[in-house]
Amino acid sequence: MIRLSVRDPADERRVLVDLTSAGRALEAEVLGVSIKIKSACRIADQGAADLRDTLETLGPPAAD
């Protein structure tokens, strides 16, 4: 499980969501991906944003 959700004891209408330790480990791994892409492509943040925008025009994201 990568996320944990519980009802807010102060307000039952709210659901509080947090990552489990496995989710936090995955989050750290995923954050490293953008750094590796920018380094491999030799681009800065704006170049990465431009690359993402270009890739998004190629097709819809894969369904989960």
N, C-alpha and C positions, 0 to 999 in steps of 0.2 A: 504494500500500500504506500502511495506517495503523498497522500493528503489525508488529513483528519478533519472531520467537521463535527461540531457539537452545537446544540441550541444555546443561545445566550441566556444564562440564568436570570439576568436582569430584564430581559425582553424576549420572550419565547418566539416572537415573530422573526428574530434575527438568527442567522446561523453563522457561527464563527469557524473560519477555515484556516488551517495551518498545515505546513508540510511536516511529514514525519522525518525521521533521521535519514531514511532512504531517499525521500524526496529532496531533502537538503543536499545530499551527496550528488544526486542527479542534477540539481540546480547549479551546483558549482561546476560540474562537468560541462553542462550546456553553455554556461557563461564563457567558458574557455573556447568554445567553437568560434564565436565571432572574432575573438582576438586572433585565432589561427587563420581564419579566412582573410582578415585584414592584412596580416603579415605575409601570407602566401601571395596575395594579389597586390601587395605593396600599395594599399590604399588607406586613407584616413576615414574618419567617421562619415563624412559626407559621401565619399566614394562608396562606402558600404551601404549607405542608405540608397544611393542611386542604383547600386547593383541589386539590392533587394527589390526596389521598384521595378526594375527591368525584368527580373525573374518572375515577379508576380503577374506580369502581363503575358507570360508564356502559357499560363493555364491555371485553373483553380487548384487550391491546395488539396492534397490527398485526404480522403475521408478517413476518420479514425476507426 
